[in-house]
Amino acid sequence: MDTKSKNNWLIYILQCSDDSLYCGITNNLEKRLKQHNGEIKGGAKYTRSHRPCKLVYKEESASRSEAAQREAIIKNMSKDEKQELINLLGRDE
C-alpha cells in the first residue's frame, strides 16, 4: 500500500504515552506519525502533550470524505470500543 498517494486515505489510531487513544486521517501516514511525535513540524495539539505516540490501527478509505466520516464514527466510540476495534482487526506496530 502506498501511504504517500493523495488518493489513498487512511484512518489511524495512535496509542499515546498515557494509554489514551488518538484518531485521525491522512494520505501520508509516515509523515503524519513523524509530526505527531515531534520529529517534524505539525501534528495535533493533543499529541504534543501525550508523546510518544505509537500506531496501533490503520484502515484504508476510498476518499477523504469517507475517511472523515469513518473518523467521526471512531471518535464517538468509547475507549473500550476503540480497543475492541484495535484488538479485532489487529495491531499495526
Secondary structure, DSSP 8 states (H G I E B T S, - for coil): --TT-TT-EEEEEEE-TTS-EEEEEES-HHHHHHHHTTSSS---HHHHTS-S-EEEEEEEESSHHHHHHHHHHHHTS-HHHHHHHHHHH----
